[in-house]
Amino acid sequence: MKKSTASEAGRKTHVVKYVTSHILVLWCALVLIGHLPSYLGGYIPVPQALALPLFIVMFLYALSPGKASENAAKWVDWVPLALSLPAVITTALFYEVIENYEAFGMLDTKGVVISMMLAVGLLWAAWRVTSPVLAMLLGGMLLLVRFQFYLPGMLHGRGYAFDRLGYAFFVGSEGVFGLPFYIACTVLVMFIVFGQLFQRSGGGDWFLRLAASILGKAHGGMAKTSIMASFFFGMISGSPAANTATTGAITIPAMKETGYSSNLAGAVEAVASTGGQIMPPVMGAIAFIMAEWLLIPYSKVVLSAAIPAVLYFVMVFSGIHFEALKSNRQPMVREENAPSFFQILLAGWFYLIPIGVLIFLLLAWQIQPALAGVASVFAMIGASFFSRDRNHWLFPKRIGAAINQGLEKWLTVGLITASVGMMVGSLAISGLGIRFSSFIIDVTGGNLYIIMLAVAAGCFVLGMGLDSIPMYITMAILTAPALINIGVPDIAAHLFVIYWGMTSFITPPVCIAVYVACGISNGDIWRTGGHAIRLGVGFFLIPFAFVISPALLGIGSVPRIALAVVTALLGGVALSSALMGYAITRMTAVQRILQALGGVILILRDWRLEVLGLLLLGISLIWQYTRKRNKI
């Protein structure tokens, strides 16, 4: 009887989540397309339009308890919803109250209570859904603004009482209902649904088979196949951890079956999945936030990020290739009746339609990313009916299941962006973000190289435990202005903090992507992390390269850009080879050092040292060739 009751309750919960998630997608689509005001007969302010999505985020959280809820009473998961409800109701149904607050620039006693309840609810949910790191960081920032008068030096400020602080993150345009949550409710929700539809239509499996047909005959073919598959899915998924879990469930066991160790297989997947976040056109949705943040066309973000992203994946591929040669890994044996590349391409050519629509609308027509996402969703649904497998046809039932599954992934994103909005709003009113950047410049004496090292260290430490989107937003506020203030182009500064923030995903001790990969591979965290650092070394060096030489971002004349690309690619391959200990033959320690130094010099592209870099690389290669010829 009890089992029957529990089963019935589970079905009711599933139905409620199913209906709620569809309401959210429909509402976000209407807000995004711009038809909602005309449907309701007037203009709806952005905070009022986002109130329903915020309620649904907290409601879905209550129905889908966080990781810490396993040993807690069920009612605990409903507390954040109860705490946020007054703010949601006030914003959605009594917006004239919000307008009165905007007129005075502060909250009354009731407003203070509502805003503090909202803050506690969001921090509570963020703590349980993600990790204590994010909640402690956000809560700490709110306290710093409140008690800023205790901070030393240039960080010192007047501090803001709760009536001004609450106004900043509750009512202010840069608070909970600001840019991060708005993008989550328009752009991100559409691309997450698009990704789920793509998977359910068989697109993920098709990409994996296509990659295997291209790279399967190469040395290290299965690992290279995994890199390509993770690269394709990673640029859409929006989360290194989610991508590692999704594609890694297939690629990691496949790599282990072809002879890769658990540690190396996990590292390959973690590095490739994390790299998807820097690869255009989607960049895990970071590109859309960056374009809005910097007030520049989306196409400029994509074109600027393209060369560094390609350089990164060339280095990852090179590392795997030379590791395969060193370990004498033979190419995979092709099955007798296995389909060829062209057969696989013809069998799934229609999967390229939605991707082509997306790229065309974003780059050629340059329409809003969210609208491009909606068009791509419809293109994906239509394209699925070209499949010969009826199980891949996206009928309404499968579309509904994809939306429901996508919203479960979006829940964390929506909750995080709403929570991060509190930090954005509070730092905006206090100026702490600018002061923090000024503090970095003052401590480093304004030296570009020392500032880059300081910003890199700050991004690595502050990025620990955060997902890619909150990591970027946090770094864009706290560290990127330090580079911009000394003359680094805006786009270069923001890409710099993204790259260095990503290092925390593959570098122990936190390394979320590595933890997820090890959960699948059963590998050791530290050994897997060591392999990941060697394969993903591009994350550490490439940002220094494009700050020193903006030609790597497509800035400058064509000959200058071409020279920068050639030298960086040569240096990247040389460095990856040195880290694996093999190029022409197995390297000695001295040869590895010479080649690594030459590679680093060519990547960083200081024209005064390029000749030295080529000389060091040449000495190492000639030495290796001589040893191999003499069979030493």
C-alpha positions in Angstrom: 0.0 0.0 0.0 2.8 2.4 0.9 4.7 1.5 -2.3 1.5 2.2 -4.3 1.1 5.6 -2.6 4.7 6.5 -3.1 4.5 5.5 -6.8 1.3 7.6 -7.3 3.0 10.6 -5.6 6.0 10.2 -7.9 3.7 10.2 -10.9 1.9 13.3 -9.7 5.3 15.1 -9.2 6.4 14.1 -12.6 3.2 15.5 -14.2 3.6 18.7 -12.3 7.2 19.1 -13.4 6.3 18.3 -16.9 3.5 20.9 -17.1 5.6 23.5 -15.2 8.6 23.1 -17.5 6.4 23.6 -20.6 4.8 26.7 -19.2 8.3 28.1 -18.6 9.5 27.4 -22.1 6.4 28.9 -23.6 6.6 32.0 -21.4 10.3 32.5 -22.1 9.7 32.1 -25.9 6.9 34.7 -25.8 9.0 37.1 -23.8 11.9 36.6 -26.1 10.0 36.8 -29.4 8.5 40.0 -28.2 4.8 39.1 -28.8 3.9 38.9 -25.1 3.1 42.6 -24.6 0.8 42.6 -27.6 -1.0 39.5 -26.3 -1.6 41.0 -23.0 -2.4 44.5 -24.3 0.5 46.5 -23.1 4.2 46.8 -22.2 5.6 44.5 -19.6 8.9 45.5 -17.8 11.7 43.0 -17.9 11.6 42.3 -14.1 7.9 41.6 -14.2 8.3 39.3 -17.2 11.0 37.4 -15.4 9.1 37.0 -12.2 7.3 33.9 -13.4 10.5 32.2 -14.5 12.1 32.9 -11.1 9.0 31.4 -9.4 9.3 28.3 -11.6 13.0 28.0 -10.9 12.4 27.9 -7.2 9.3 25.6 -7.7 11.3 23.1 -9.8 14.1 23.2 -7.2 11.5 22.2 -4.5 10.3 19.3 -6.7 13.9 18.3 -7.6 15.8 18.5 -4.3 19.5 19.3 -4.2 22.4 17.0 -3.5 22.3 17.7 0.2 18.6 16.7 0.5 19.1 13.0 0.7 19.4 13.0 4.5 17.2 16.0 5.1 13.5 16.4 5.7 11.5 17.1 2.6 10.1 20.4 3.8 13.7 21.8 3.8 13.6 21.9 0.0 10.4 24.1 0.0 12.0 26.8 2.3 13.8 28.7 -0.6 10.5 28.8 -2.5 8.6 30.2 0.5 11.3 32.8 1.1 11.3 34.0 -2.5 7.6 34.0 -2.9 6.9 37.5 -1.5 9.5 39.0 -3.9 8.0 37.1 -6.9 4.4 38.1 -6.0 5.4 41.8 -5.5 7.2 42.0 -8.8 4.7 40.1 -10.9 1.4 41.4 -9.5 2.2 44.7 -7.7 4.8 46.2 -9.9 3.7 49.7 -8.9 5.5 49.0 -5.6 8.7 48.3 -7.5 8.2 51.6 -9.5 7.9 53.5 -6.2 11.1 52.0 -5.0 12.8 53.0 -8.2 11.6 56.6 -7.7 13.2 56.8 -4.3 16.3 54.7 -5.0 15.8 52.7 -1.8 13.5 50.3 0.0 11.1 50.7 2.9 11.0 48.3 5.8 8.7 45.9 3.9 11.0 46.0 0.9 14.0 45.3 3.0 12.4 42.2 4.5 11.3 41.0 1.1 14.7 41.5 -0.5 16.5 39.8 2.4 14.1 36.8 2.3 14.8 36.5 -1.5 18.6 36.7 -0.8 18.5 33.9 1.8 16.2 31.8 -0.4 18.6 32.1 -3.4 21.7 31.5 -1.4 20.1 28.5 0.4 19.1 26.9 -2.9 22.5 27.7 -4.5 24.2 26.0 -1.6 22.2 22.8 -2.0 22.0 22.6 -5.7 25.6 23.5 -6.6 28.1 23.6 -3.8 28.9 25.7 -0.7 31.6 27.6 -2.7 29.2 29.6 -4.8 26.8 30.4 -1.9 29.8 31.5 0.3 31.2 33.6 -2.5 28.0 35.4 -3.1 27.1 35.8 0.5 30.6 37.1 1.2 30.3 39.7 -1.6 27.0 41.0 -0.1 28.6 41.3 3.3 31.6 43.1 1.9 29.4 45.7 0.3 27.4 46.1 3.6 30.6 46.5 5.7 32.8 48.0 3.1 33.9 50.7 5.6 36.0 48.0 7.4 38.1 47.2 4.2 41.6 48.6 4.0 43.2 50.9 1.5 41.5 51.6 -1.8 38.9 48.9 -1.2 37.6 51.0 1.7 34.1 52.5 1.1 31.1 54.0 2.8 29.2 50.7 3.1 25.5 50.5 2.3 22.6 49.8 4.6 20.2 47.1 3.8 17.7 49.5 2.3 20.2 50.5 -0.4 21.8 47.1 -0.7 18.5 45.3 -1.1 17.4 47.9 -3.7 20.6 47.2 -5.7 20.1 43.4 -6.1 16.3 43.3 -5.9 15.0 46.3 -7.8 18.1 47.5 -9.6 18.5 46.8 -13.3 21.7 44.8 -12.6 20.3 42.6 -9.8 18.4 39.3 -9.7 16.3 40.3 -12.7 19.4 41.6 -14.6 21.3 40.5 -17.6 22.5 37.0 -16.4 19.0 35.8 -15.5 17.5 37.4 -18.6 19.9 35.6 -20.9 19.3 32.4 -18.9 15.5 32.7 -19.5 15.8 33.5 -23.2 19.1 32.4 -24.9 20.2 29.6 -22.6 16.9 27.9 -22.2 16.5 27.7 -26.0 19.9 26.3 -26.6 19.6 23.7 -23.8 16.3 22.5 -25.3 18.0 22.5 -28.7 20.8 20.3 -27.3 18.3 17.8 -25.9 16.3 17.7 -29.1 19.6 17.1 -31.0 20.4 14.2 -28.8 17.0 12.6 -28.9 17.0 12.9 -32.7 20.2 10.8 -32.8 22.5 13.7 -33.7 25.0 13.0 -30.9 25.4 9.4 -32.0 25.8 10.5 -35.6 28.5 12.9 -34.8 30.4 10.2 -32.8 30.1 7.8 -35.7 31.2 10.5 -38.2 34.2 11.4 -36.1 35.1 7.7 -35.8 35.0 7.3 -39.6 37.3 10.3 -40.0 39.8 9.6 -37.2 39.4 5.9 -36.5 42.3 5.0 -38.7 44.7 7.5 -37.1 47.0 6.7 -34.2 45.1 7.3 -31.0 41.9 7.2 -33.1 39.4 6.6 -30.3 40.8 9.4 -28.2 40.7 11.8 -31.2 37.2 10.6 -31.9 36.2 11.5 -28.4 37.8 14.9 -28.7 35.8 15.7 -31.8 32.5 14.4 -30.4 33.0 16.4 -27.1 34.0 19.4 -29.1 30.8 19.4 -31.1 28.5 18.8 -28.1 30.5 21.0 -25.7 30.0 24.2 -27.6 26.2 23.8 -27.2 25.9 22.3 -23.7 27.0 25.3 -21.6 28.7 23.2 -18.9 32.0 21.3 -18.9 30.7 18.9 -16.2 27.4 18.3 -18.1 29.3 17.6 -21.3 31.8 15.3 -19.6 28.9 13.3 -18.1 26.9 13.2 -21.4 29.6 12.3 -24.0 31.9 10.7 -21.5 29.4 7.9 -20.7 30.1 6.7 -24.3 33.6 7.8 -25.1 35.5 6.9 -21.9 34.5 3.2 -21.9 35.3 3.1 -25.7 38.8 4.5 -25.0 39.4 2.0 -22.3 38.4 -0.8 -24.6 41.1 0.3 -27.1 43.8 0.3 -24.5 43.8 3.7 -22.8 44.2 3.8 -19.1 41.4 5.0 -16.9 43.3 8.1 -16.0 44.2 9.1 -19.6 40.7 8.3 -20.9 39.2 10.5 -18.2 41.7 13.3 -18.9 41.0 13.3 -22.6 37.2 13.6 -22.1 37.6 16.3 -19.4 39.9 18.4 -21.5 37.8 18.1 -24.7 34.5 18.8 -22.9 36.0 21.9 -21.1 37.4 23.1 -24.4 33.9 23.1 -25.9 33.2 26.2 -23.8 35.7 28.3 -25.8 34.7 27.1 -29.3 32.4 29.2 -31.5 29.7 29.6 -32.5 28.0 28.9 -29.2 30.9 28.7 -26.7 28.5 27.1 -24.2 26.4 30.3 -24.4 29.2 32.4 -22.9 29.5 34.2 -26.2 26.0 35.6 -25.9 26.6 37.0 -22.4 29.9 38.5 -23.5 28.3 40.2 -26.5 25.6 41.8 -24.3 28.1 42.7 -21.6 30.6 44.4 -23.9 27.8 45.9 -26.1 29.4 44.5 -29.3 28.0 42.4 -32.1 27.9 38.7 -31.5 29.8 38.1 -34.7 32.7 40.0 -33.4 32.9 37.7 -30.3 32.8 34.6 -32.5 35.4 35.8 -34.9 37.8 36.9 -32.1 37.4 33.7 -30.3 37.9 31.4 -33.3 41.7 31.4 -33.7 42.6 30.8 -30.0 39.9 28.0 -29.9 41.3 26.3 -32.9 44.9 26.6 -31.5 43.7 25.0 -28.3 42.2 21.9 -30.0 45.2 21.6 -32.3 47.3 21.3 -29.1 45.0 18.7 -27.6 45.0 16.7 -30.8 48.8 17.0 -31.1 49.2 15.8 -27.5 47.1 12.7 -28.1 48.8 12.0 -31.4 52.3 12.1 -30.0 51.2 10.1 -26.9 49.8 7.4 -29.3 53.1 7.3 -31.2 55.1 7.1 -28.0 52.9 4.3 -26.6 52.8 2.6 -30.1 49.0 2.6 -30.2 47.9 1.1 -33.4 44.9 2.5 -35.4 41.6 0.9 -34.8 40.9 -2.1 -37.0 38.0 -1.2 -39.4 35.2 -3.8 -39.4 34.6 -5.5 -42.7 31.1 -4.1 -43.3 31.6 -0.9 -41.4 30.0 2.1 -43.2 32.4 4.6 -44.8 32.6 8.3 -44.0 30.4 9.2 -47.0 27.8 6.6 -46.1 27.5 7.9 -42.6 27.4 11.5 -43.9 24.6 10.7 -46.3 22.7 8.8 -43.6 22.7 11.8 -41.3 23.2 14.9 -43.5 20.0 16.4 -42.2 21.6 16.9 -38.8 23.6 19.7 -40.4 20.5 21.7 -41.3 19.7 23.1 -37.8 23.4 23.8 -37.2 23.6 25.5 -40.6 20.5 27.5 -39.8 22.0 28.6 -36.4 25.3 29.7 -37.9 23.7 31.5 -40.8 21.3 33.4 -38.7 23.9 34.3 -36.1 26.7 35.3 -38.5 25.1 36.2 -41.8 21.9 37.8 -40.7 23.2 38.7 -37.2 19.8 38.4 -35.6 19.4 38.0 -31.8 21.0 34.8 -30.5 17.8 33.9 -28.7 15.7 34.1 -31.9 18.3 32.1 -33.7 18.0 29.5 -31.0 14.2 29.3 -31.5 14.6 29.0 -35.3 17.2 26.2 -34.8 14.8 24.3 -32.5 12.1 24.3 -35.2 14.7 23.4 -37.9 15.8 20.5 -35.7 12.3 19.3 -35.3 11.7 19.4 -39.1 15.0 17.9 -39.9 14.4 14.9 -37.7 11.8 13.5 -40.0 14.4 12.9 -42.7 15.8 10.1 -40.5 15.1 6.6 -41.6 14.7 5.6 -38.0 11.3 6.5 -36.8 12.5 6.4 -33.2 14.4 9.6 -34.0 11.4 11.5 -35.3 10.5 14.4 -33.0 6.8 13.9 -32.4 5.1 16.1 -29.7 5.7 13.4 -27.0 9.4 13.3 -27.7 9.6 17.0 -27.9 7.9 17.2 -24.5 10.3 14.7 -23.0 13.3 16.7 -24.4 11.9 19.9 -22.9 11.4 18.3 -19.6 14.9 16.8 -19.5 16.4 20.1 -20.7 14.7 22.1 -18.0 16.2 19.8 -15.4 19.6 20.8 -16.7 18.5 24.5 -17.0 17.3 24.5 -13.4 20.9 24.8 -12.1 21.7 27.5 -14.7 18.7 29.6 -13.9 19.2 29.3 -10.2 22.9 30.3 -10.5 22.3 33.3 -12.8 19.6 34.6 -10.5 21.9 34.2 -7.5 24.9 35.8 -9.3 22.6 38.8 -10.1 22.7 39.7 -6.5 26.5 40.0 -6.6 26.4 42.0 -9.8 23.9 44.4 -8.4 25.7 44.9 -5.1 29.1 45.3 -6.6 27.7 47.8 -9.1 26.4 50.1 -6.4 29.5 49.8 -4.3 32.1 50.1 -7.0 34.0 47.2 -5.4 34.6 45.5 -8.7 36.5 48.6 -10.1 38.3 49.1 -6.8 39.4 45.4 -6.8 40.9 45.9 -10.3 42.6 49.1 -9.2 44.0 47.2 -6.2 45.5 44.7 -8.6 47.1 47.4 -10.7 48.4 49.2 -7.6 50.0 46.1 -6.1 51.6 45.0 -9.4 52.9 48.5 -10.3 51.0 48.5 -13.6 53.3 46.0 -15.3 51.3 44.1 -17.9 53.0 40.7 -17.4 52.7 40.8 -13.6 49.1 42.0 -13.9 48.4 39.0 -16.2 49.9 36.6 -13.7 47.9 38.2 -10.9 44.6 38.1 -12.8 45.3 34.5 -13.9 45.9 33.4 -10.3 42.7 35.2 -9.2 40.7 33.6 -12.0 42.0 30.1 -11.1 41.3 30.5 -7.4 37.9 32.3 -7.7 36.8 30.0 -10.5 37.1 26.8 -8.3 33.7 25.2 -7.8 31.8 27.5 -10.2 30.2 26.5 -13.5 31.3 28.3 -16.6 28.7 31.0 -16.7 28.9 32.2 -13.1 32.7 31.9 -13.4 32.7 34.2 -16.4 30.4 36.7 -14.8 32.4 36.8 -11.6 35.7 37.3 -13.4 34.2 39.9 -15.7 33.3 42.0 -12.7 36.4 41.5 -10.5 39.5 40.9 -12.6 38.9 41.8 -16.3 38.8 45.6 -15.6 42.4 45.4 -14.3 43.5 44.4 -17.8 41.2 46.8 -19.6 42.4 49.7 -17.5 46.0 49.3 -18.7 45.0 49.2 -22.4 44.2 45.6 -23.1 41.3 45.4 -25.6 38.0 44.6 -24.0 37.5 41.3 -25.9 41.0 40.1 -25.1 40.6 40.8 -21.4 37.3 39.0 -21.2 38.6 36.0 -23.2 41.7 36.0 -20.9 39.6 35.5 -17.8 37.4 32.9 -19.5 40.5 30.8 -20.4 42.0 31.0 -17.0 38.7 30.4 -15.2 38.4 27.2 -17.3 41.8 26.0 -15.9 40.0 25.2 -12.6 37.9 22.6 -14.3 40.8 20.4 -15.2 43.4 21.3 -12.5 43.3 19.6 -9.0 42.2 19.9 -6.3 38.7 21.0 -7.4 38.7 20.2 -11.1 34.9 19.5 -11.6 35.2 18.1 -15.1 38.0 15.7 -13.9 35.8 14.5 -11.0 32.9 13.8 -13.3 35.3 11.9 -15.7 36.8 9.9 -12.9 33.3 8.9 -11.8 32.9 7.2 -15.2 36.4 5.9 -15.7 37.1 4.9 -12.0 40.5 6.7 -12.4 42.6 8.5 -9.8 41.8 12.2 -9.4 45.4 13.4 -9.2 46.8 11.2 -12.0 43.8 12.1 -14.3 44.4 15.8 -13.4 48.0 15.5 -14.3 47.2 14.1 -17.7 44.6 16.8 -18.1 47.0 19.6 -17.4 49.5 18.3 -20.0 46.8 17.9 -22.6 45.0 21.2 -21.8 48.2 23.3 -21.4 46.7 25.6 -24.0 44.3 27.0 -21.4 47.3 28.3 -19.5 49.4 29.8 -22.3 47.0 30.9 -25.1 45.5 33.8 -23.1 48.9 35.3 -22.5 49.6 34.9 -26.3 46.5 36.8 -27.5 47.0 39.6 -25.0 50.6 40.1 -26.0 49.7 39.6 -29.7 46.1 40.7 -30.4 46.6 39.4 -34.0 45.6 36.0 -32.6 42.1 37.6 -32.1 42.0 38.7 -35.7 43.0 42.3 -34.8 45.5 43.8 -37.4 46.5 43.3 -41.0 46.1 40.0 -42.8 49.9 39.3 -43.0 50.3 40.0 -39.3 47.4 37.8 -38.4 48.7 35.0 -40.7 52.2 35.1 -39.2 50.8 35.0 -35.7 48.7 32.0 -36.5 51.5 30.1 -38.1 54.0 30.7 -35.3 51.4 29.9 -32.6 50.4 26.7 -34.3 54.0 25.6 -34.7 54.7 26.5 -31.1 51.6 24.7 -29.8 52.4 21.5 -31.6 56.0 21.7 -30.4 55.0 22.2 -26.8 52.4 19.4 -26.9 55.0 17.1 -28.3 57.5 18.0 -25.6 55.0 17.4 -22.8 54.3 13.9 -24.2 58.1 13.2 -24.7 57.9 12.2 -28.3 58.3 13.9 -31.7 60.6 12.1 -34.2 61.6 9.6 -31.5 61.5 9.4 -27.7 63.0 12.5 -26.2 65.6 12.9 -23.6 65.0 15.3 -20.7 67.2 17.9 -22.3 65.5 17.6 -25.7 62.1 18.0 -24.0 63.2 21.1 -22.3 64.7 22.7 -25.5 61.5 21.9 -27.5 59.2 23.1 -24.7 61.0 26.4 -24.4 61.0 26.9 -28.2 57.3 26.1 -28.3 56.4 28.5 -25.5 58.4 31.3 -27.1 56.7 30.8 -30.4 53.2 30.7 -28.8 53.8 33.9 -26.8 55.2 35.4 -30.0 57.6 38.0 -28.8 59.2 39.0 -32.1 62.6 39.6 -30.4 62.8 36.0 -29.3 61.1 34.1 -32.3 64.4 33.3 -33.9 65.6 31.9 -30.5 62.4 29.8 -30.3 63.0 28.4 -33.8 66.6 27.7 -33.0 65.7 25.8 -29.8 63.1 23.8 -31.7 65.5 23.1 -34.5 68.2 21.8 -32.2 65.8 19.4 -30.5 64.4 18.0 -33.8 67.8 17.6 -35.4 69.1 15.9 -32.3 66.1 13.5 -32.2 66.6 12.8 -35.9 70.2 12.0 -35.4 69.5 9.7 -32.5 66.8 7.9 -34.4 69.0 7.5 -37.5 71.9 6.2 -35.4 69.4 4.1 -33.3 70.7 5.4 -30.1 
